[in-house]
């Protein structure tokens, strides 16, 4: 299992609310005017961008428009980006947004295109990373590219929601980061919403960046997994079979340690103190291994108890 799991959703969704996934949000949307409601309907003036955005991508001009309508639950307007033969790249870059690389964030948004997509390229939603001095933070040593994507080169025919959960870099010492990680050196990010290397019309709406309460996410994930695997019942079966084993049995000792580890996990789930995201990630992954080990151990204990019961009459003669 990977150190983290990226939450990447791509689905056509109809319902209330701009975000399709219900996660415990710890902040308001950090992107100003992510649904383009603060901008007037009409063509964006040449050389200008919608309120809250920094500049038009690739230096193109005159390819942006605010139009009525938009993604489900995201307001009454959206951004339209038109690319053609003479200029197959456009879109928006946002301002530098301060972030904390030890926290968790969700980046999300809705996209669609008009008609059938032909050729390469498509719509991209992502971000670029920068350090405290506003220098790019490359994805690995010697590589200048400092951007990663929630979704890249997509061409959905209907409004489609994409999101990605970003967690702290689990191995900052190696100088690399994955697409679902916040680089340890990053202190700022810049949102990218691009129409790149194709000719057609694309739309963006409901673009968001939110801090997530990852402790609540991890608690729910671990608790749900324990319940789904019927661990309370597995534990009860194991404890019942343990009553038939002597304390010096190696199987009994291993089973007792596993049950102790399970107790410790439950205590951490119930504890109120603050813990780092890396500790919660470690617990989430440890829980999966503990579940597998306990399911195997239940049968080892039962078999050991049966063998002892079978030997008991011969030993008493």
JOCOR-V674558 format. One record per helix or strand of 3 or more residues. SS is the DSSP state (h for helix, s for strand). FROM is the first residue (numbers start at 1). LEN is the number of residues. If there is no record, write none. Layout:
# JOCOR-V674558
ss/from/len
SS/FROM/LEN
SS/FROM/LEN
This chain:
# JOCOR-V674558
ss/from/len
s/8/5
s/53/4
h/57/3
s/64/5
s/77/7
s/89/6
s/104/10
s/122/9
s/147/8
s/160/9
h/172/3
s/188/9
s/200/13
h/214/15
h/231/12
h/250/21
h/277/39
